[in-house]
Every structure is written in structure tokens, then in C-alpha cells.
Amino acid sequence: MGSTRISYNISPSGSNIQREKEYWLRKLQGQISMSSFPADYKHNGNDNYCCSSVKTRIRGKVYERLALLANRSVYSVNAFLVCCVNILLNRYTDDDDIIIGMPTFKQDFSAKYINNILALRNHIDNNKTFKEVLFSVRDVISEASENQNVPINTIMDLLDIKNADKGLPLFRTIVLMTNIHKRSDIDGLMADMSFLFTMGDDGIDAELEYNMNLYKEETARRLLAHLSNLIDVVVIKPNIKISEIDIISDEEMNQILYKFNDTGTYCYRRETIQEIFEKQAEKSPNSIAAVYNDKYLTYEELNRKSNQLARVLREKGVTRDSIVGILSERSLEMLVSILAVIKAGGAYMPIGADFPDERISYMLQDSRAGFLLTNIHNRDLNSFDAEVLYIDDESIYTGDAANPEAINAPEDLVYVMYTSGSAGRPKGVMIEHHSLVNRLNWMHKNYPVSKEGAVLQKTPYTFDVSVWEMFLWMWGGARLCFLEPGKEKDPAAIAEAIEKYGITHIHFVPSMLSVFMDYTEGTDRTRVFRYLKNVFASGEVLTPQHVRRFSRLTAKEGGIMLTNLYGPTEATIDVSYFDCPASDDISVVPIGKPIDNTKLYIMDKYKRLQPIGIPGELYIGGENVGRGYLNNSELTADKFIPNPYCEGDRLYRTGDIARWTTDGNIEFLGRADDQVKIRGMRIELEEINYWLALRVSVCQRFCCNI
């Protein structure tokens, strides 16, 4: 590692120096952003700087147009290239405030107070044209050069900026043109990326030096290709708006649209959930379908009871797309009531037994649900504006037990699930049969559950993971086993259920998976893993530490697949998957590839398709996309938009930031808003603020009346 040489150690003096100080104080005031291209590997302060490079050449008509645009001036060409790197950084980071480094121009080194390198700060306005931004960049270069006599270390001291980034202040990206800059001026600076250009008579040689501890070679090559694409566009259309510049090549676009999203496959498109269940009940009438503690129902018994309740609901007016509230804890009766609502033609709406009265009332009113199914032991619910039916009242299971005539279709609702609302109120997400059938069919195809298999239902049924837990088993004639309510955070109870029921398919939120591994590690309790075949994780970020630990714990059993799932409630539970390797050699756990009949797109704020490696917002298209938000057309129109790449399809805006990797997986990077998750449950902070404000208002009115 070479020594860092930033500036000459000559103390500034005089009125000109004072003026220059004031310039830099104005130019670099406020929040400083270290402009850098997103890395493949995390910064590690212990890594030695290791440099490599890739090269390309700008020639032919593109070079001729560039040279003509710059009046064949090497200084103007330099400004052009600096501008292009700024725009590329803006596209990769979505940051409008860009700071890069550029060496001072070659000159007589008898001059005093000369820096080796200058900080160029540019604001990239996407509504301006390339030519307008180019002029702005040219002015910044000129101003910085005119005010280069204050040592950069002095500037950092004046701004109280800590020189902590391994000797590289203010910038991690450097642009250098060998015709007018000295290559030695950036020696020892250890930049993340350095763009080195050399202008000749018939072209420009471009070399990209990169830190191998941060970037893969393929990333550097792709970045140079994107720079070339950008240059190709702007030399032809210098008056194009920055927001309209597309840096992705046709080849890369086709790879994303048609290779990464090659998910079309057959699914039970023309069947509903109850039809699939009824076929399995006819095939395996005496097999155990559902178990709760020491009670169980066979497929025939479950079908008969749900048919009887379905007929009661239909007689009371439940029809296709009718919404029926269910307020129950995990139990056989809960499953019966869910199937009954679906068989009646309606959509079930789960309500937590521990929900406050205000939330229950809001959900029933907002959904316009005319009926509420619940247990006899639950608190008095007659105050709610819905007819209450008790699902553990045996008198309602005395009617005709034959399958009622199907009146719903795959495009009808199967459930409505309320999630935390960004506007302060919960919002009801509407999901149709075909979406759920597609999701479950994909899962059974990839992680089949056999007649000997068993799925543990332990997720609260107000959370969408519960949906696949409650329906996947019927695909293979397996068993659904209910964990006792309140035990979902008890690793001992979960381990006991796995052994008792022979659970083969189970879901964990990653934080709970850690707790479960804590419980089993270093004891004979690891025997529980011998039953499991598939462990699914979702709702939170699954880390490499989770994967490595799981791999070590289950190594003796073998054959247990840990799968990372991702998806929002608005797109039917999950839309992507990643099967984690049984290895310690994993540094990132992606959210994976799209499931069957699902399209995933990563776009910027202008709805431009983002190239591989560039972060953007994740959009979901295809079969899994829900109908929208119940009784909220404005929010539906905002979040569910037409698919610009597939006529007739819709996309759901997730608000999640992600990027493609070269192998077609997607890496989750975070949220674009303030949404958080607690144990996998989606929480909008605005809803917390709403209810807190409501409580304060009530308390104030109460106090005023005392």
C-alpha cells in the first residue's frame, strides 16, 4: 500500500486564498455523500487495497461525434467524460448529489498551494438535458481549477470532515485524462473506481481500475459497457433529458425480460381452491386431513362439516366475492370455517382474536362484511355491525353434507387480508383464487408434500404465510397440524410438535429460526431435524450467518432444504425463492428468482428498466398480483400500474429496493420508505402515528369533560 499524497504542505495566505476558502466552504457545505458505485462485497477496513482493471475503446462514428461535440478539445472531451461518469453514478445510486475526484491539470510545479486532486461536486437534475448538465459540469471543473490553491486537507479541517476513509477524502470515484492529468497524482489514493482515459487521433482508450476487495471483474466490465451505452446515446442526442437516457443494451434487456423472467408454465388456472380440496377428499376420504392436539378430522369429515356450514352461509346470502369475517384462534373449527366461506363462494377475512375492538369494527365496516364467524367462548361481539355465527355450535353442522354447487370462478376472491396502512388505516388486500392456486401449485411442484407429509400451521392467520400453511397439504393428500395458539414463539413447543406429528414442511421468520437453532444446538434435540424435509424462511432478511448455522446443524440429517422466500401480501404471499446451499461458502442470501408465471422487474423512478447490478424499485407482474385494495381505488391505482413490458398485465410496486445479479437472482437491499417488519409482521409507522394521535385526542376530550 503506497503512501497517501493529497496536497502540498504550504500554508495559504492572502486575499485570494481567503476567497478560495470561502468558495470551498460554500461548495462543500451540508451533507457530504461519498459517491461510489454499489459494491459486490462489503467494505472491510482490514482488507489491503488490491487493484485490477478492465479496458475498452471508444472509436468510429461515436468517437467522431464526441470529438465534434467537444470541438476536438481535449479539455472539452475531459468535461464530457466527467459528465458521463457523473450521470452513471446518478443512475447507479439514484443520488443527485455527486462528488468525484479529478487531478489538477498538468502545469508548472513552481506554483504554490497546488493540490494534486480536486473535489468536483455536481447536482444531476434529471429534468435537464445532457447538454445543460454538461455545461454545468464544465463550469464546476473551471471553478474548482481556479480555486485549487487551498490544500484539500485544510478544506476538510474547515468543514470538520474526518479523513477516515483510508486516506481518500470526499470521494471514492476518480476521473483522469492522461493527456492533461498526471497519472502519478492518484497513486496511493486507493479509490473504489478510477476511470482513466487517453485521447488519440482515432479514438479514446478507456481503462477502469477497481478495488478487487469491493467489485467483481464482471461488474467492472458491465459498468464500462453501461458507460459506453450512455456515450452512444448522448453523442447522437445531446439534447436528450437525463431522465430519458437508457444505458441498458438490447441484449441485457432481453436477458432480463425473457431469460431471468422465463417462468411461464402450466398451472391449475381454471380451478378454485375448494375444487382442488374436494378432489383430494374424494381420492383420500379416510386419510387424516387436519390435527389439533389429540383431535383430528379426516378428509371426508372436513369436507362434510365445511359443506354444511357453507350451505348455512349461502342460505343467509353469501355469494361470490362476499366477504365473511372470521375471528378465531388456531383450531379445527377455524379451518372448517375458512373452507366453508370459500365453498359458499365468498372470501374469508381473518381477524385476530386479540385485535382491539376499534380495529375489528373498522375491518368489518370497511370490508362491508355482513357475517362474522367466531367461537362461542369469545367475548361479546354483538356490538359489531355483522351477524355472528358460532363455528363450534354443533347445531349448524346438521344439514346437507354434499358438495354445494360451485358458483365462484378462478377470478373471484378467495381471501381479503388487512395489512398495516401507510395512510394510518389498515388496508384490505384482495386475492383471487387463480393467484393462490398458482402460488401453491408452484410450491408443491418444487417442494412436494406427499401423503406421508405434514405441514405445521403456526403462523397467525392474519399474516399471509398462514395461507400456504393452511392449503399446501391438500395438494399431496398430506396432513395439516395446528400448533397450539401462543406457542409459535416457544422453540420447545415447536420441536415437540415436529416430533409428535412428523412435520416435513415448516416456516420460520429468520429471527425465530435463530431462536429455534439456539434451542437445538449442542444438545440431542437436533434429532428433530430428521423429520424435516423443507424449511422455509421469509418475512425478514435471511443472513449468511443463518444459512451457515443451519447447514452445520442439519449436516448429519442431510436432505433438508432451507429456502428463502420473498413476497408482499399484495402479490399472494411469495413471488421469489432461493434454495440455500448446504455450505459455509455464502456471503449474500438473495431473495432469488421469480416463481412460476411471475415476472419481476427492477426499475428506477422514471419506470426505466434497471440493468444488472443497478439498484431500483422492485415491481411484480403475472399471476400472483392481487386485485388491489378493497374500497380504495385511489391507492390501488397508485400501487397497481400497467405493465409497460407486457400488454394487459399489471405490476405491483413493492417499495422494496433490489438489484439483479448476473445469475438471475435478485438481491434485496432495503426499503424505499419507512415501513418496518417486526417478527415478519409488516408495520407502517404512519398507522402507529394515527392510532397514537387518536388515543391522545380521546384522552384530551375525556380530560376536558372531567
N, C-alpha and C positions, 0 to 999 in steps of 0.2 A: 504494500500500500504506500503510495507516494505521499509526500507532504503536501498540505493544502496551501496554495498561494492565492490569496484573494486580492490584495491591493498593496501598494507601496506604503511603507510606514512613514509618511510625511505629513506633519500636522497642517491642516488647512488654515489659511488666514486671508484677510482682505474682504472687501465688499462683495466681490464676485463669488467667493466661497460661501459667504453668508446667503447670497441669493440662491446658490445651488443647494445649500442645505434646506432652505425653505421649499424649493421645488420638490426635493425627495420626501420631505415631511408631508407635503400635500399629496404627492403621487402615491405614497405607500401608507397613507393613513387608513384606519379602520381594520376590519378583519382580513388577515392575510391567509390566502388559500395556497397550499403547496400544490401547484398544478402538476399532475402526474397521471400517466395512463394507468388504468386499473391493472394491478399485478396478478400474476398467476399464483404466486406464493406470498405469504405474509412477510412483512418487514421483520427481520431478526437482527437486533443490534450486535449479536455475536458473530454474524457472518462476515467473512472477509469479502471485500469487493472483488467481483470476478466478472470480467468484461468479455463480451463476444460481439460479433457484428454480422449484419446481412447487407446486401447491396442490390441496387437496381440502377437503371439508367433511363433518363428522360430524353427522348430523341424524336427525330422525324417531325411530322406536322405539329405534334404537341409542343415540341421544343421551339419550332419556328413561331408558332402563335404566342408562346410565352415570351420569347425574346422580343417579338414585335410589340406586345403589350407593355413590356418594360423598356422600350426604346433601346434595346440591346445594351443597357447599362447594367453592369454587374451589381451596383448598389441597389438599383431598382429590382433586379432579379432577387437579390437578397431579401428585400422588403416583401416581395411576392411570396417567397418561400416561408419567411417568418409568419406571414399572414395565414398561409395554408396550414402550418403546424398549429397555430392558434385555433383555427376552425376545427381542426382534427381533435384537439384536446377538448374543445367545447362539445363536439359530437360524442366523444368517448365518455365524458364526465358529466354532461348536462350542466356544467358550471359556466356562467357567463363571464366571471372574473378570472382572467388567465394571467399568470405570471410565469415568464420563461426567462432563461439567461441567454445572453448573446455577448461574445467577446467584443472588446473595443476594436475599432478599425486600426489596421497597421499604420504606424506613424513614427515620428522621431521620438525616441525614448529619452531624449534630454528634457522633454516636457515634464512638468511636475504634477503631482497629485493624480496621476492617471491610473485608473482601475484596469485590471485585466478583463473583467467581465461586468456587464451591466444587467440590471433587472428591468425587463420590459413588461409593464402592466397594461393589458388591453381589456376593454369591455367588448364582448362579442354580442352585438344586437342582431338577433335572428331575423328581425323585420327589415334590416338594411340589406343593400345589395353587396355582392362581393367587392365591387369597385369602391363602394363607400367605406367598407371595413378596411380595404387595402390602403386607402388614403389615410385613415385613422392610424393604422399600424405604422405607416411610413412616418407620420408626424411624431409618434411615440419614439421611434428609433432616433429621429433627428433630435428631439428634446433630450433624450437620455444621453446622447453623444455630446450635446452642448453642456450638459451638467455632470460630466464624468469625473470631475476633479475632487469629489469628496469620496474618500475611501469607503467601500461598502461596509466595512466593519464599523466605521463611525456612524453611518446611516442606521445600522442595526442597533447600535447603542442608543442613538437618539430616539428610536422607535421602541426601545426596550424589547427587541426581538432576540430570543435566545438562539445562539449558534449551536444548536444541539443535534442537527441532522448530519452527523458525521462530516462536519466541515462544509456542508453545502447549504448556504443561507438562501432563503426566499424562493428558491426554485429547485425543481428536480428534473426539469427538461431544458436542454440546451440546443440552440441552433447556431451552426457555424458554417461560414463560407470560406473555403481555404484561399480563394482569390484575394480576399480583403481582410481576413482574420488570421491570426497566428494559432496554429493547431496546439502549440505548447501552452497557450493561455488557459486551456481547460484541463491540463494534466493535474491529476490529484483531486479533482472536484467530485469524482465518484457520482456522477449524475445517474438517475434511473435510465434515462434515454438521452442520447445525443445525436442530433441529425447533422451530418457532415455533407456539405455539398461542394462540388467543384465544377465550375462552368468552363466548357471548352467551346471550340468553334462549331461543333455539330451536335452538342448535347450537354446534359448535366449529369454527372455521376453523383448518385445519392447513396450514402452509407449510413446505416443506423446502428450505432453502438448501444448495447443494452446490458443491464446488470443481470447476469445469469442466475443470481440468487432470487430474482423477482420475476423474471419472464422466461418463457419457453421460446425456443427458436421459431416455432411455428407462429407464435403470437407476434414476434417482431416482423416476420415475413408478411403476415396478414396486415399489419399496421402500415408497412411500406406500400402494400398493394392498395390499401384504402387511400393513402396519400396520393398515389398515382391516379386513382379513380377521381379523386377530388380535383386534381390539377386538370385532368382530361375535361371535366365539366366546365370549370371556370375559365379556361382559356378560350373556349367556344362561346360561353355565355357570361361575360364579366359582369353583366347587369342582373344576373340571377340573384334572387333573395337567398340569404344564408339558410333560411328555413326550407328552401326548395332544393337545396343541393343534396343529391343522393350519392353516397360514397360506396354503396354496395354494388358489386358487379352482378351481371345477369346470371353467371354461373353460381355465385354464392346465394343469390335469391332463390334460384331453382333448388339448390341443395336444402335450404331451409323450408321452402314451401312444399316440396314434393318428395324429398328424401327423409328429412327429420320428421315430417308430418305424414308419412306414408302409413296411415293407421286404418284405412278403410277395410272393414271385414264384415262378415255376416253376423247379425245379432237377431234375437227374438223380437224383431221390430213390430210385429203385428200381434204380440201377446201382452196381456196385462199381468200384474203380479198374482192376482187370485187365480188366473188360468194356469200359471206355472205350478202354484201350490196344489190346485185341485188335481192336476195330472199326477203329481207326486203322491198325493193322498190315495189316488186310485191304484197307483202302482205298488205302494207300500203301506196299506191300511193299518197293519198291526205293528209296524215299527214305531219305536218311541220318537216322537217329534220334539217335545219340549219337556224340560225337567226343572223343577224348583224344589230344592231341599229333597224331601222324600216323596214328593208328589210328581206325577208325570201325566202327559197326555199322548196318546198315540196319534198318528196322522189322521185316522178316521175320527177319533174323538175330537181333536182340534177342529177338524173340518165341520163336524156336525154342530158343535157349540157355536162356532163363528157363523155358520149358516143361520142358525136360529136367531142369534142377535141381529144379524144382517136383515132378516125379514122384519123384525120389530122396527128397526131403523127405517127401512124402506116404507113400511106402513105409515110411519109418522111423517114421511115426506122427504127423506134423504134420497137424493138422486145424484146424477153425475155432476161432479165439481162442487157438490155440497161440502161444506167444511164442518167437521164434528170435533169438538174439543175432547181430549182425553186427559184426565188428571188422575194419575195412578203411580204407585211405586212398582218396581220390577216384580212381576208375578205372572203366573199362567193366565190370569184374567186380563192382564194388560195386553198380552199377545192376542188373546181371543178378541178383545175389543178392537185392536188395530186391524186384524184381518176382517172383522165384521164390517167396519166402516168401509173398507176397500171393496168388499163383496157387495155392499149396498150400493156401490157406485160412487161413494164420496171420497174425501181426502181427510186423513186424520191430522189433527193439530195437537202435538204433545205439550202438556202444561206441567211444570214441576210441582210436586206435592208441597214443596217448601217455598213456592213463589208467594210473595206478599199479595194481599187482596187487590192492591192497586194495579199490579201487573196482570193478574188474572182477569180483572174487569176490563182492562184496556185490550187485551188479546181477544176476549170474547166480543167486545164491541167492534173493534177494528176489523175482525175477520167476519163479523156478522154470523157467527156460528149459532145455530138455533138449538144445539144439543150439547150437553156435557156428560161424558161417561166417567164415572168415578166409583170408588169403593164406599161401602156403607159406613166404614169407620172414619172416613174423612170428615173434617169439620163441616159445619152447616154451610152449604153452598147455595141455598135457596135465594140468597140476596142477589145472585147474578142473573142477568137477563138471558137465561138459557134454560131449556128443560133438562132436568137432571135425571139420568138413568144410572142405576147401580149395577155394576158389572159382576158383582158377587152375589146378586139376588137370583137364586136358583129358579125363581118363577118365570124369568124371562127366557129360560132355556127349555121350553116345553112345546114349542111349535114345530112346524115342518123343518126337518133337518136336511132336506135335499138342497143341492147347489141352486141358489137363486139364479134366474136368467141374468146373464151379463148385460148390463146397459151402458157400461163405460168402455172407452176405447184407449189405445196407447197414448193418444194426445190429451187425455183427461188427467186431472190432478190426482196424485197418489198421496201426497202429504204437503202440509204447509208448516214450515219451521220458522219460528221467530228468533231473530238474532239481535244482538246489540245494535242500536241505531246511531248513526253519525249525526242525526238531527236531534238527538235527545230522546227519541221514542224508539222502542223496538220495531223492527220491520219484518213482515211476514214474507218468506221466500217460498215461491210456488214451484213445485217439482212435479213433472209429469211421469206417467208410467214408462214411456219409452226410454226416458233418460235413466231411470233407476234400473230397468231391465238391462240396458246396455252396460251400465256400471257393474252389475252383479254377474252378468254373463262373462264379461272380461275377467273378473276376479276368479270365477270358477274355472275358466279355461286355463289361466296361468297358475292358480294355486288350488287345484281341485280338492273338494271336500267329499270324501267317499261315504258309503253307508256306515262305515265304522268310525267316521269322523265326528267331531263335536266342536261347536263354536261356543265360546264363553261370552255371554251378554253381560257386560259390566259397565258400559258407558251409560251415563244418564241419557234417557231417551229424548231429552230436549237438545242434545248435541248430535250432529248428523252422523258421526261414526256409528252410533247405535243402529242406524238404518241398515247398514250392511251386516252388522252383527245379527240383527233380527230376521234377515231374509236369506242370507247366503246358504245356510244349512239346507234349505229346501231344494236347492239345485241338485244336490247329490244324494238326497234321502238320508241326511245325517241328523244329528240331534242339536237342539238349541238348549244350552244350560244357563240358567239365571244365577248370577251371584247375588247373595243376599244384599238388600239395599243398605248403603252405608259402609260396605266392606271394600269398595273399589279402591280405597287408599290404604288398605291393610294387606301388606305383602304375604303375611301368613295365611290369611283367608283365601287369597288368590292362589297360592301354592296348594292349599288344601283342596280347592275346587278343581285345579288341574289334575291332581291325582285321583280325586273321587270320581270325576266324570270322564277322565281320559281325554282332556281337551287337546285338540290338534291345531286349532286356529284361534289366535288371541291378539288383541290390540293393546298397545301401551302408548300413552303420551310419553315422550322421551324422559321427562323428569321422573315419572312414575316407573319407567323401565330402570332408571338408576336405583331407585329405592328397592325395586324387586331384586336387582342384581346384588345390592348390598345385603339383602336378606339371605340370598342363596350362597354367596361367595364364601369359600373357606369352610364349608360345612357339608354334611351329607345331603343337604337339601337340594343340591344340584341334580338330584335324581328326578326332580320334577320335569327337567328338560327332556327326559326320554319319551315323554308323551307328545311333546310339541313337534309340529312339522313346519308351521308358518307363524312367525311373529311379525306383526305389522306395527309401525310407528308413524304417528302423524300428530298434527296439532301444535307442535313446537319444532324447533330446529334439532335435527338429529346430528350429533357431532361425531368426528372421527374417534373421539375417546369412547363414546357409547359403543361404536361398532367394534373397536379393538377389544374392549372388555367383554362384549357379548361373544365374540369369536373365541376368546380364551375360555370363557365359562362353559361354552357348549361344545368345545372341541372333542370331548370324549363321546358325546352322543352322536355327533355328525348328522348331516342331512337336515338341520334346522335352518331355514331361510329367514333372515332378517330383511324386511322390505320397508324402505322409506316411502311413504305415500304423501301426496300433496293435493290439496284442493279446497276451494271455498264452498260454503253451503249453497251459494248461488249456482254452482255447477255440479250438483249431485255428488257430494262427498269428496271424491278424489278424481283428479284428471291426469296425474302423472305418477310414475313409480320408479324406484331404483332398488334393484336387488343387491344388497351389500355383500361384498366379497368376504369370505372367511379368511381374513388376512390382517396382519398388523400394518401392512403397507398401504395405508389410505390416509390422505391428507385433507380431502374435502368430500363431504357426502352431498351429492347433488339431489335435487328433487326428482331428477330422472327424465324419462321420456313420456310422451303422451300415450294414454291408453287407447283402446280400440275406438275408432270413429270419433276421435277427438283431435282438434287442431290447436296448437299453441303458437302464439305469436308474441314477439318481444318488439315493442315499438316505442318511439320517442314521443314527446308531447305534441308533435305535429302529425302523428299517426304514420310516420315513416318506419318501414321495417328495419330493425337494427341488425347489423352484421354480426357474425360470430364474435363473441368476446366482448361486445359493447353492451353495457347495461341499459335497460329500458324497462318500461312497464309491461307486465305480463298480461296478455289477453287470451281468453279461452273461447274456442268455437267448437261446433259439432254437436253431437247427440246429447252430451251431458249438460249443456247450457239450459238453465231453468227458464220458466215462463216469464219471470220478473217478480216485482214486489207487489203484494196484494194491496189493492186500493191505493196505489201510489204510482200513477202513470208518469209523473214528472221525474221521480228518482229512477224509475225503470228506463225511461228514455235516456237518462244521463249515463247509467251504468251498462245498459244493454244496447249496443250500437250495431249498425250494419257492418258486415264483414267486407272490407274493401278487396279482399283476395278470393272471395267465394260468393257468388251471387245467390241471394236467398238465404244465406246463413247469417247468424247473429254472433256477436262477440260480447263476452262479459269482461269488463275492466276490473281487474283484481285489486289494483292499488299496490301490488307487490312488485318490487324491483328485482330483476333477474337478468341472466345472460346465458346465451348458448355456449356450450363447449364444443370442441372440434368433433367429438364422438357422438354428437346429437343429444347429449344430456343437457339439462338446464340446472344452473346453479342459482339458488335463492340468495339474494343479497340484503334484503330488508324491506321495510315498508316506505311508501311514499307519503304516508300520513301518520297520525298519532295513534292508530289502532294498536292495541297490545293483546297478548294472549296470556291467560293465567290458567295453568294446567290444561292447556289446549282449548280453553273456552275463549271465544272472541269477545273482546271488550272494546267498545267505543268510548273514549274518555268524555265525549260530549254527552253521552247518556248519563254518566255519573254526575256530570255538572248539572244536567237537567233535574235529576231527582234530588240532588242536594239543594238546588235552588228552590224546588217545590217544597221540600221539608222546611227550609228556612222561612219561606213565605207563610206556610201553615202555622209555624211556631210564632211568627210575628203577629199574625191575626189573633191567635189564641191569647198571647200575652196582652194584646191591646184590649181584649174583651174581659180581662180579669179585673 
